[in-house]
Amino acid sequence: MAFRGMFDGFLRKNLRRHSLSSVTALAVRSMPTKLSSGGIAYGEVMPAIQNLHHWRYMSSPAMVSSTSQDVKETQAPTVALRDIYEKIYKSVDAKSTPPNAWLWSLIESCANKKDIDLLFQTLQNLRRFRLSALRINENFNSHLCQRVAEACARVGAFDYGLKALWKHNIYGLTPSIASAHYLLRHAKECNDHSLMERIMRILQKNGLPLQPGTADIVFSICYNANKWELISKYSRKFIKSGVKLHQSTFDIWMEFAVKRGDVASLWEIEKLRSNYTKNQTLSSTFSCAKGFLLEKKPENAAAVIHVLSQNLPEQKKSKFFKELQNLVLWPREAIKRQKGSQKEAHIALNKELSKMASILADKGIEMTLSSKGN
């Protein structure tokens, strides 16, 4: 009791100094404090008061009026977002739970990194209010976390976006793999494999389950960045986790292997793909055909293409013939990774392509072999 009285006196003194509300006082009083030989550990309570005082500070005119130099260095929160923030602050100050629509509007209004900073300050303080005033221990639902992650990706605030993926956070967010997908898609748009690796490490540390959609994005990033070692590393992780890869993921993986001229890896991937599904796609078929041509097996290449043409829907026929004609230009790209004389390799590969074209012609599938294209 003596300690409680000392603490209340200390609290009233600092509330007057910082002009904090009774709601803030309740939040501070609910925080754990420590005793030292001299009584209350001032250093433990004071940072909490100053942090909660942020609600007042962010709404003050001083926050808005900054020098031109400050504006150049950091963006100020947008006006629309500040208006929503102030409504939330006033609601909490009046010991009333803000409507959910206000928080959604706050998230949607984020237009720069300073807005995101203010959003996370709001989430942190709302969580404190829920804990202290409402005695609600549960986090916000995962859908809100997805919207927060989307906002972070939209404005490029990735440090905050990564914070939203931690299971134990001070913002009351409930992370999910769907939240991570927003950040991964932005990494794909920016061709940023380093950001992708950071996200994947956090997913692993927090035990968030990988999904087939995760593999789609990760494999695309690895392919676009030409990182074969990375795609090999993450393919093992996905398979070990029991993720059933999409056909589109196998298409990317197989195309990458044949692009490198790595026929051994191509057949390993094809064997794994056939365990998931027996149906070939347009992309996987032509990857296999290229693999057979590299092995000097034009009969096999023609056979897989012919089988596909027999089972192809009419609406995909135009794409089929486009891919077939792209094979004419492919040898020039394929020889770049082969050892020895590129000129000799080019001639040899064109011979195999001509043999395949002749076999296909006998089966009623015509392809134009242009000397200019070769």
N, C-alpha and C positions, 0 to 999 in steps of 0.2 A: 504493500500500500504506500509505504514511504517513497518507494521508487516511482510508483505511478504518479504521485503528487509532484515529485521533482520533475518528471517527464512532462506533465501537463503544463507546469509553469514555464519550462523551457520552450514548449511548443507554442504557448500563447505569445510569448515574447517574440519568437521568430515569425509567427503568423502576422503580427502587427508590423514587423519590419518589412516583410515581403508582400503584404496586402493580399494574403491568400484567403480563400473562402472556407466556410465550414465544411464543405464537401472535401476540399483538399486536406483539411485537418483530419477528417475521418480516415482518408487514405493513408496519411502519414502515421496516424496512431495505430493503424492496423499492421504497420511494418515492424519486423523484428528489430529490436535494439540490443546493444551489448552493454554490459557493465564493466567498467574498469575500476582500478583501485580508487579512483577519484570520483566515481559515480557513473553518469551517462557518458558513453563514448561519443563525443560530439562529432567526430569525423565520420561516424556511421549514419547519423541522422541527417546532418546538414546537406550532404549530396542529394539525398532523397527529396528534401524540401526544395532545393534549387532546381531539381529536375521537374518536379510538379509545378514549380513556379513558371516553367516554360509555357504553360497555357496562357498566363497573363502576358508574358513577354512577346509571344508570337502574335498576339492580337493588338499589341501596342503600336502607336504611330511610329515609334522609334524603329520598329522592325521594317516599316515600309520606306521611311526616308533614309536613304543611304547615299553616299557620295558617288560620283560618276566612276571613280576608280573601283569601288565595291561592285557596281553593276557590271563592269567589265569582267571582274574576277568570278562572280557568282550571279546566277540568275535569281531574280526575286520570284516568290510564288505568284501565280496568275491571280487576277482579281476574282474571277469566278470561284476558284478554289478557296480563296481566303474568305469569301462570303459564306460558303458552306461550312468551313472550319469554325467560323465565329458562331454560327447557329448551333453547332455541336457543342462548342465550349459553353455557351450560355445555358444549354439544356442540362449539361452535367453540373454546372455551377448551381442550378436550381434543384439539384437532386432528382432530376428526371432523366429517364433513359431516352436518348435521341432515337427518332424513327430510323429504321433500317435504310429507308430510301435515301436519307442524307449521307450515310456512309457509302452507299453505292454511287451516289452522285459525286462524292469526293474522289472516289477511285476513277470514275470516268472522266473527271475534269483534269486529271494530271496531264500536264503538257511539257514539263521539263523536270530536271533532276531535283530542283528545289521543291517542286510540288510533291515529288515522291518522298523527300525527306520529311515534309510536313505531314504527309499521309501516315508514314510509319510512326511519327511522334504521336499522332492522333490514335493510332491503333494501340500503341503502348499505354497511353493514358486511359483509353477506354477499357483496356484490360484491367488496369488498376481499379477503375471505378466499378467494374463488374465484380471484382474480387472483394473490394472493401465495402461498398455501399449495398450491392445486390447479393453478395455471397454466392456468385456464380463462378464455379471452378472450371467449367467446360470451355474449350476454345471455340472460336468462331468456326463455322462449318467449312469444309474443303472447297466449296464453290466460291466463297469469298477469297480464299487463298489463290484460286485460279485467276480471278479478276485482278488481284494485286500483282501476280506474276505477269499477267498480260500487260498491265500498265507499266511495269518495270521494263519489259521488253520493248514496249512502244517508244519510250523516251530514252532507252539505252542506259538505265540505272541498274546495271547488272550486279553491283555489290549488294544492293538491297534485294534484288531478285533472288540471289543465292541465299540470303538470309531467310527468305520465305520457304526454303526447302528443308530447313532444319526442324526436326521434330520438337526439340526443346528450344523454344524461342520466347522472347519477352513481349511478343506482339499478339499473342493469342491466335496465331494462324495454325491451321491444320494442313500440312503439306500433302501433296499427292503427286503421282507421276504425271497427271494431266497438267499440273502447274509447271513441272519441269519441261514439258513439251513446248510451252510458249517460249521459253528461253532457248531451247534447242533449235526451234524453227528460226529464231532470229540469228543464232550462230550459223545456221545453214545459209541464210540470206547474205550474211557478211562473210561467208567462207572462213569462219573463225574456228579452226579445230582446237585451239588452245582453250577457248571458252567452253567448247563441248567437253573437253577433258575435265575441266573444273566442275562442270555440272555432274558428270558421271561419277566423279569421286565423292561428291556430296550425296548423291543417290545411294551409293554403296555404304557410306558411313551411317546414313540414316535408315538403312534397310527398306528403302522404297522399292517395291517390286517392279522389275522391268517388264515392258509390254512389247508386242510385235510392232506397234507404232513407234516405239522408241528406237527399235532397230532400223526401221525405215529411214528415220532422220539421221541417225548416227552413220549408217552406211553411205548415205548420200553425201554427208559432210566429208567423210574419208575419201570417197571417190573424187569429189570436186577438188579436194586439196591434194590429190595424188599421194595419199598416205596409205600404202599397202600394209605397212607394219601395224598401223592403228586398226585397220579393218580386220586384220587377222587377230589382233588382241581382243577386240570387242566381240568378234564372232564367237570366240571361245567362251567369253563371259555369258553371252546370250544363250548359247547352247547348253552350257553348264547349269544355267538358271532354269532350264526347261521351257524357254520361250519358243513358241511355234512361229517360225519366221514366215512372213508373207511371201507370196510368189514375186512381188515387186522387189523385195529385199534380195532374194536369190538372183533376180535379173541383174541388179546392180553389181552384186558380188561376182557373178560369172563374167559379166562384161568387163569388169576391172581385171580379172585374171587373164582373159584373152587379150586385153589391151596391152598387158605386160608380156604377152607371149608365154605365160606360165601355164602350159598345158596340163602338167601334173596337178596343179591346184584346181584347175578348171574341172577335171574329172572327179576330184574329191568332192567339190561343191555340188556337181551334178548328181553324184551318188547320194549325198545328203538330201538334196532337193527331192529326189525320187522317193525317198522315205516318207516325205510329207505329202506329195501329190504325184500322180502319174501323168498328169496333163502338162504338156509343154506350152510355154507362152511364145509369142513372136520373138521376144528378145532372147530367151534361153535357147530357142531353136537355132537362131543365127549365131549365137555364141558357140554352140556345139559344132555347127558347120565350120566356123573359123578354126576351131580346135582340130577338126579332122583335116582341114586343108594344111594346117601347120605340120601335121603328122604325115602329110602326103597320102591322104586317104580320100580322094575326091568322090569315090563311090559312096562312102559313108556320109559325106557331106550332102551329096545329092539326095540320098535316101531320107535323111531327117527333114530336109526342106520339102520333099515330095509328100511325106506323111502329113506334115503341117498343112500343106495346101489342100489336101483332101478333106481335112476336118475344119477348115477355116470358114467362119460365117461370112456371108457376102459383104457385110459392112466393113470387114477388116481386110478385104482383098487389096484395096488401094495401098494400105500400109505395108502389106506383104510385098507387093511389087516394088515399093519404094525401098524397103530394106534389101531386096534382092539386087537392085541396081546400085545400092550403096556398097555392096560387096566388090564392085568393080574398082572402087577407089580405095578399098581397105588395104591391099598389099603395100601401098606406098607408106601407110602409117605403121603397118605391122613390122616391117623390116628394121625400123629404127632401133628396136631393142635386141635385134639378133646379132650374134657375134659373126665375125668374118666380113667378107665383102658384101656390102649392101646391094651392089649392082647384081651380083650373082644370086643373092637371096631374092631380090625383086623378080628376076627372070624366072627362077624356079617356082616361086609362089604363083606367078601369073600362069605358068604352065598348068599347075594344079587347078587353078580357077577355070581355065579354058576347058579342061577335062570335065570338071563338074558341070559347066554350062552345057557341054555337048550331051551329057547324060540326061540333064534336065530337059533339054530340047526334045530328046527321044520320048520323054514322058509328057510332052505337051506344055512344058513351062519354058517360055522364052525369056532370055535376058540378053541385053545388048552389051557386047564387049567392045569398048571404044579404045583405040590405041592412044587417044589423047587423054582419056580418063586414067589409063594405066601409066 
